[in-house]
């Protein structure tokens, strides 16, 4: 039996020997059974092998352990087949212990496989030896090549140093040439600048002479035109001054609101005269509080000041839009209303609704105001009403009850937001 197979069989038997009851241990192996498991197979190799060869009962006990550990292998050997992937040493040990039919042939086949494996191993070792020798030769050759390259590198460094010195000399010559070229270019640029300055001065003088000639021609033409029309320059200046005085007087009259006619003696006689219509004197004529005709009557009052509670109107009419879109839509409608009625229109928005100042394009005739920080739009509306002189016709468009009651006490006429929305929707 090959040594590898014998050692494997002894190791298996030594493990079984350690698990056997003391009474079942063969007498020749009782002392060996007391050894440490790691020393049992090494020190008792010969007695264990002899006992396996001569003691059938002990060999069968060991065979049972093999069947338990490798049942598929033992079953295949009993059927006369060897698993393809089984190790030769394990196959031979199992065949020797279980003794299936033809087991000597299995052991002999394992011997052949081991010898072939040993031969293949020797060939591999020889191949590895050859490869090591080739590697050593290549390393020696590489070392020689490295030494040769180092010598070449050293020579190249010397040559490179010489080339650097020559390059430095060439650069110095180039710098000197560039400096001379810069001096020549600077002289050329200075000459060009002097020539351009002289040319510019000549052109400036030429333009001045041409302008003077044109001025003389214009004066001559003006003198001829004045002579043809029979007027002198002094007459034209007086006419211009009179026109300016008339325009100034008209502007002052409009700004101060002076009457176009003076009072007559009859105007100073005490009598009861009819009063002018105001916002509180508009006849209802059975109109609903949200009828647009009521707002039309208010807008027909001369010099009416319409104050609009911006967000109160927009959130009543189109709350689903963003604040920017609400403002844009309302201001567009108010711009058209201001053009149609010529009324003074002021739209007030709550500044607390904004994160910061916004850019608003106000239509012509519409004043847009935002309440200051810490102030709500309601207070700004009351301030605007309070700022108007007594007797001024004022209408406030808001559905806020507190705003409506407060401005009514101040003499203004509140109108619901829905009323203004219907009037704007009518166009």
matplotlib code that plots the C-alpha trace (Angstrom):
import matplotlib.pyplot as plt

x = [0.0, 1.4, 2.6, 0.0, -2.9, -1.5, -1.1, -4.7, -6.1, -4.1, -5.4, -9.0, -8.5, -6.8, -9.9, -12.2, -9.9, -10.3, -14.1, -14.4, -15.3, -12.3, -13.6, -14.0, -10.4, -8.2, -5.6, -2.5, -3.9, -5.1, -1.9, -2.1, -5.7, -4.6, -2.3, -3.3, -5.3, -2.5, 0.1, -2.0, -1.6, 2.0, 3.3, 1.0, 1.1, 2.6, 0.5, -2.7, -1.9, -1.1, -4.3, -6.3, -4.8, -5.3, -8.4, -11.5, -13.8, -11.7, -11.4, -15.2, -15.7, -13.4, -15.3, -18.6, -17.0, -16.0, -19.6, -20.9, -18.5, -18.6, -21.9, -22.1, -18.5, -19.0, -22.2, -20.6, -17.7, -20.1, -21.7, -18.3, -18.0, -15.7, -17.0, -15.1, -14.1, -13.1, -9.5, -7.4, -6.2, -9.7, -11.0, -8.2, -8.6, -12.4, -11.9, -9.3, -11.5, -14.9, -13.5, -16.1, -15.8, -12.6, -11.2, -7.5, -8.0, -9.3, -6.3, -4.0, -5.8, -5.3, -1.6, -1.4, -3.2, -0.9, 2.2, 0.9, 0.1, 3.7, 5.1, 3.0, 4.2, 7.8, 7.3, 5.7, 8.6, 11.1, 9.1, 9.1, 12.9, 13.4, 11.2, 13.2, 16.4, 15.0, 13.7, 17.2, 18.8, 16.3, 16.9, 20.6, 20.0, 17.7, 20.3, 22.9, 20.3, 19.6, 23.3, 23.6, 20.6, 22.0, 25.2, 23.2, 21.1, 24.3, 25.6, 22.2, 22.2, 25.6, 24.4, 21.2, 23.2, 25.2, 22.0, 20.5, 23.6, 23.3, 19.5, 20.2, 22.6, 20.1, 17.4, 19.7, 20.3, 16.6, 15.8, 18.4, 16.9, 13.4, 14.6, 16.0, 12.8, 10.8, 12.9, 12.4, 8.6, 8.3, 10.1, 7.8, 4.7, 5.8, 6.3, 2.9, 1.3, 2.9, 1.7, -1.8, -1.8, -0.9, -3.5, -6.1, -5.3, -5.5, -8.9, -10.1, -9.1, -10.8, -14.1, -13.9, -13.5, -16.4, -18.7, -17.8, -18.5, -21.8, -22.7, -22.0, -24.1, -27.0, -26.8, -26.8, -29.8, -31.7, -31.0, -32.3, -35.4, -36.1, -35.7, -38.1, -40.8, -40.5, -39.7, -36.6, -34.9, -36.2, -39.8, -39.4, -37.9, -40.8, -43.3, -41.6, -41.6, -45.3, -46.1, -44.1, -46.0, -49.4, -48.5, -47.2, -50.4, -52.6, -50.6, -50.9, -54.7, -55.1, -52.8, -54.6, -58.0, -59.1, -62.6, -62.9, -65.3, -65.3, -68.1, -71.0, -72.9, -75.9, -73.6, -73.2, -77.0, -78.1, -80.6, -81.3, -79.6, -79.8, -76.8, -74.5, -75.0, -72.7, -72.1, -74.8, -77.4, -77.5, -81.1, -81.5, -84.3, -85.1, -81.6, -80.1, -77.1, -75.0, -76.5, -73.7, -76.0, -75.6, -71.9, -72.5, -74.4, -71.6, -69.0, -71.1, -70.4, -67.8, -64.3, -65.3, -62.4, -62.8, -60.8, -60.5, -59.7, -57.5, -57.3, -60.8, -62.1, -59.7, -60.3, -64.1, -63.9, -61.0, -59.4, -57.9, -55.3, -51.9, -51.5, -49.6, -52.2, -55.0, -53.3, -52.7, -56.3, -57.8, -55.5, -56.3, -60.0, -59.5, -57.4, -60.3, -62.8, -60.6, -60.4, -64.2, -65.3, -62.2, -62.6, -59.6, -59.0, -56.7, -56.2, -54.8, -53.2, -52.1, -48.3, -48.3, -49.3, -45.9, -42.4, -40.8, -41.3, -42.8, -42.8, -46.3, -47.2, -50.0, -52.3, -52.7, -55.1, -54.8, -52.8, -51.5, -50.5, -49.3, -49.6, -46.4, -44.9, -47.0, -50.0, -52.9, -54.7, -57.8, -55.9, -54.4, -57.9, -59.1, -56.1, -56.8, -60.5, -59.4, -56.9, -59.7, -61.3, -64.8, -67.4, -65.2, -67.1, -65.5, -66.5, -64.8, -65.1, -64.9, -67.0, -65.3, -68.0, -65.6, -64.1, -67.6, -68.8, -65.7, -65.6, -69.3, -68.8, -66.1, -68.5, -67.5, -69.9, -69.0, -70.0, -69.7, -66.7, -69.2, -70.7, -67.3, -66.6, -69.9, -69.1, -65.6, -67.1, -69.5, -66.5]
y = [0.0, 3.4, 5.5, 8.3, 5.8, 4.0, 7.3, 8.3, 4.9, 5.2, 8.7, 7.6, 4.5, 6.7, 9.0, 6.0, 4.5, 7.7, 7.4, 3.6, 2.4, 1.2, -2.4, -2.5, -1.2, -4.1, -5.0, -4.1, -0.6, 0.3, 2.1, 4.0, 5.0, 6.9, 9.2, 12.7, 12.7, 14.6, 12.0, 8.9, 8.5, 9.6, 7.4, 4.4, 4.2, 0.7, -1.0, 0.5, -0.6, -4.1, -4.3, -3.2, -5.8, -8.7, -7.6, -7.8, -6.5, -3.4, -2.8, -3.0, -0.5, 1.9, 1.1, 2.1, 5.5, 5.9, 5.0, 7.7, 10.3, 9.6, 7.7, 8.6, 7.5, 4.1, 3.5, 4.1, 1.8, -0.9, -0.6, -0.9, 2.7, 5.5, 9.1, 11.3, 14.0, 11.7, 12.0, 8.8, 8.7, 8.8, 6.2, 3.8, 4.2, 3.7, 0.6, -0.9, -0.4, -1.4, -4.1, -4.0, -6.5, -5.8, -3.5, -4.5, -3.2, 0.1, 0.4, -0.4, 2.2, 4.8, 3.8, 4.4, 7.8, 8.9, 7.9, 9.8, 12.8, 12.5, 12.4, 15.4, 17.2, 16.4, 17.7, 20.8, 21.2, 20.8, 23.3, 25.7, 25.2, 26.0, 29.1, 30.2, 29.8, 31.7, 34.4, 34.7, 34.9, 37.6, 39.5, 39.4, 40.6, 43.3, 44.5, 44.7, 46.7, 49.0, 49.6, 50.4, 52.7, 54.5, 55.2, 56.5, 58.6, 60.1, 61.0, 62.5, 64.6, 66.0, 66.7, 68.3, 70.5, 71.7, 72.3, 74.3, 76.5, 77.2, 77.8, 80.3, 82.2, 82.1, 83.5, 86.3, 87.3, 87.2, 89.4, 91.9, 91.9, 92.3, 95.3, 97.0, 96.3, 97.7, 100.9, 101.2, 100.6, 103.2, 105.8, 104.9, 105.1, 108.5, 109.8, 108.5, 110.2, 113.5, 113.2, 112.2, 115.1, 117.5, 116.0, 116.3, 119.9, 120.7, 118.9, 120.8, 124.1, 123.2, 122.3, 125.5, 127.6, 125.6, 126.2, 129.9, 130.1, 128.3, 130.7, 133.7, 132.2, 131.6, 135.1, 136.5, 134.3, 135.4, 139.1, 138.6, 136.8, 139.5, 142.1, 140.3, 139.8, 143.4, 142.5, 143.1, 140.7, 142.8, 142.4, 138.6, 138.6, 140.6, 138.2, 135.2, 136.9, 137.6, 134.0, 132.8, 135.2, 134.0, 130.4, 131.1, 133.0, 130.1, 127.6, 129.7, 130.1, 126.3, 125.5, 128.0, 127.0, 130.6, 131.2, 132.1, 135.0, 137.5, 137.9, 140.1, 142.4, 140.1, 137.3, 139.1, 139.3, 136.9, 134.4, 130.6, 128.9, 125.3, 123.2, 121.3, 117.5, 115.5, 111.8, 111.8, 113.5, 110.8, 109.7, 106.0, 105.6, 102.1, 100.9, 97.9, 98.5, 96.4, 97.9, 99.3, 102.3, 103.5, 103.7, 105.5, 108.2, 108.7, 108.8, 111.5, 113.9, 116.5, 116.0, 112.7, 111.0, 107.2, 105.3, 101.5, 98.9, 96.9, 93.4, 93.6, 94.0, 91.4, 88.7, 89.2, 89.0, 86.7, 85.1, 82.2, 84.4, 85.3, 88.7, 90.0, 88.9, 90.3, 93.7, 93.8, 92.8, 95.4, 98.2, 97.5, 97.9, 101.0, 102.6, 102.2, 103.6, 106.6, 107.4, 107.0, 109.1, 111.5, 110.8, 110.8, 107.2, 105.9, 102.2, 101.2, 97.8, 96.3, 96.4, 93.6, 91.1, 91.7, 90.4, 93.6, 96.5, 95.6, 97.2, 98.1, 99.7, 102.1, 103.0, 106.6, 108.4, 105.8, 106.4, 103.2, 103.3, 100.6, 100.9, 101.4, 98.7, 98.5, 100.1, 98.3, 99.4, 100.3, 103.0, 104.4, 104.7, 106.6, 108.9, 109.6, 110.5, 112.7, 114.5, 115.7, 119.1, 119.2, 119.0, 117.0, 114.2, 110.9, 107.3, 104.3, 100.9, 98.3, 95.5, 95.8, 96.9, 98.8, 100.7, 101.6, 102.9, 104.9, 106.6, 107.3, 109.2, 111.2, 112.3, 109.7, 107.4, 103.7, 101.3, 97.5, 95.8, 93.8, 97.0, 98.1, 94.6, 94.6, 98.1, 97.0, 93.9, 95.9, 97.8]
z = [0.0, -0.9, 2.1, 1.5, 1.6, 4.6, 6.6, 5.7, 6.8, 10.1, 10.8, 10.3, 12.6, 15.2, 15.3, 15.7, 18.3, 20.5, 20.4, 21.2, 24.7, 26.7, 26.7, 22.9, 22.2, 21.0, 23.7, 21.5, 21.0, 24.6, 25.4, 22.1, 22.8, 25.8, 23.7, 22.7, 19.5, 17.6, 18.7, 18.4, 14.6, 14.6, 17.4, 16.9, 13.1, 12.9, 15.6, 14.2, 10.6, 11.8, 13.9, 10.8, 8.7, 11.2, 13.2, 11.1, 13.8, 14.4, 10.7, 10.4, 13.2, 11.3, 8.1, 9.8, 10.6, 7.0, 5.8, 8.2, 7.0, 3.2, 2.6, -1.2, -1.8, 0.1, -1.8, -5.2, -4.3, -3.3, -6.8, -8.4, -9.6, -8.5, -8.4, -11.0, -8.6, -5.7, -4.4, -5.1, -1.5, 0.0, -2.6, -1.7, 2.1, 1.8, -0.4, 2.0, 5.1, 3.6, 1.3, -1.5, -4.4, -6.4, -3.7, -4.4, -7.9, -6.5, -4.3, -7.2, -9.4, -6.6, -6.5, -10.2, -10.0, -7.2, -9.1, -12.2, -10.0, -8.5, -12.0, -13.1, -9.9, -10.8, -14.3, -12.9, -10.5, -13.4, -15.4, -12.5, -12.2, -15.9, -15.5, -12.5, -14.4, -17.4, -15.1, -13.5, -17.0, -18.0, -14.8, -15.5, -19.0, -17.8, -15.3, -18.1, -20.2, -17.3, -16.8, -20.5, -20.4, -17.3, -19.2, -22.1, -19.7, -18.1, -21.6, -22.5, -19.3, -20.2, -23.7, -22.3, -20.0, -23.1, -25.0, -22.1, -22.0, -25.8, -25.4, -22.7, -24.9, -27.7, -25.5, -24.3, -27.9, -28.7, -25.7, -26.9, -30.4, -28.9, -26.8, -29.9, -31.8, -29.0, -29.0, -32.8, -32.4, -29.6, -31.8, -34.7, -32.5, -31.2, -34.7, -35.7, -32.6, -33.5, -37.1, -35.9, -33.4, -36.2, -38.5, -35.7, -35.0, -38.7, -39.0, -35.8, -37.3, -40.6, -38.8, -36.8, -40.0, -41.6, -38.7, -38.6, -42.3, -41.8, -38.9, -41.1, -43.9, -41.4, -40.1, -43.6, -44.5, -41.3, -42.1, -45.6, -44.3, -41.8, -44.4, -46.7, -44.1, -42.9, -39.3, -37.4, -34.9, -32.0, -33.1, -33.1, -29.6, -28.3, -29.8, -28.3, -24.8, -25.1, -26.0, -23.0, -20.7, -22.0, -21.5, -17.9, -17.0, -18.3, -16.3, -13.1, -13.6, -14.1, -11.1, -8.7, -10.0, -10.6, -11.9, -15.6, -14.6, -11.8, -9.3, -10.1, -7.6, -7.5, -6.3, -3.0, -2.2, 0.6, -0.6, -0.5, -3.4, -4.5, -3.4, -5.7, -5.7, -3.5, -2.8, -0.1, -2.4, -5.2, -5.6, -5.1, -7.7, -6.3, -7.3, -5.5, -3.4, -5.9, -9.0, -11.3, -12.2, -8.6, -9.2, -12.5, -10.7, -8.3, -11.1, -12.8, -9.9, -10.9, -9.4, -7.7, -5.9, -6.1, -3.4, -4.0, -1.3, -3.7, -2.1, -0.8, -4.4, -6.0, -3.4, -3.8, -7.6, -8.5, -5.4, -7.2, -9.0, -7.5, -5.8, -8.8, -11.3, -9.0, -8.9, -12.7, -13.5, -11.2, -12.3, -15.9, -15.2, -13.2, -15.9, -18.4, -15.8, -15.2, -18.9, -19.3, -16.3, -15.8, -12.1, -9.7, -8.9, -6.0, -5.5, -2.1, -1.4, 1.9, 2.2, 4.7, 2.0, 0.3, 1.2, 0.0, -2.5, -5.8, -9.3, -10.3, -13.7, -12.9, -15.7, -16.7, -14.3, -11.6, -8.4, -6.7, -3.0, -0.6, 3.2, 5.0, 7.4, 10.5, 8.8, 7.2, 4.0, 6.1, 8.0, 4.7, 3.2, 6.3, 6.0, 2.3, 3.1, 6.1, 3.8, 1.4, 2.0, 3.4, 0.7, -1.8, -3.4, -2.2, -2.9, -1.2, -2.9, -0.1, 1.4, 4.8, 7.3, 9.6, 6.6, 5.3, 8.6, 9.4, 6.0, 6.1, 9.3, 7.6, 4.8, 2.1, 0.3, 0.7, -2.1, -2.1, -3.9, -5.9, -7.3, -8.7, -10.1, -12.0, -13.3, -14.4, -16.0, -18.1, -19.6]

ax = plt.figure().add_subplot(projection="3d")
ax.plot(x, y, z, "-o")
ax.set_aspect("equal")
plt.show()
